[in-house]
Amino acid sequence: MSQLTTAVKAFVTDLLLWSFFAAGLGAALGAGAVLDGAHKDVATVAGSAVALVTGSRLARKPRIKGFLSRPGTLWFLFLFNGGAAVAMYVALDGVKAIAAAAAMGLVSLGAAGGIVSGHRTRTRDSSTSFDPTPGSGKPVPSGPPSPTHL
């Protein structure tokens, strides 16, 4: 019975997180069409905050975290957001252009950091192997033997 309760609780939690995320994005993006003045600004900021908090909670889920850490996804995020930053800087005027380009540029740099750290991890993991002798557990460098190993 506890497995059923745990499954229902996880489903309801995921449903609420995704619902709040979608509502926050909707409020942030749609406030200008419905509201005017200070109410529009408050709805945009509040919607952005809700989407940011729930989005960061969703990004910690194992399936989404695995998807976001794949090299192909990181390259797409890096290139797309870098291109969007350049396009926003060219298409918009004044402070809006600088703020939008800086925000998209930060996302692009974050993806670039993920690419570099993932590359270092993959390189480090493939540079050493373990001694096949049972019970040794000693790392052995892979590649051509050095003069000290001859």
C-alpha angles and dihedrals in degrees: 000000000000092000090057091049091049092049092049091047091051091048093050091047092051091046092051093046093051091044093052090045092053092044091050092050090046092051093047095048101034102042093092093058095050108029137045136207123352093352090061092052093048093048091048094050094042092047091049091050093049092048091048095050096044092041091054090049090050092049089061092063110109097238095048093041089053091049094048093049096054113112093233092053092047092050091050092050091047096050098037096047092043090053091045090052091054092045092050092049091052098040101044130060133230125336093353090061093050094045095046093045091048093050094049090043090055091052089049092049090049090055090047089053089053090050093051095045091046091049091051091049093048091046093049092047093051096044095069131044131182127258108260092219105112113250097011099100090183117146113238121197113243124221131053116348116259121230090256091060094053 
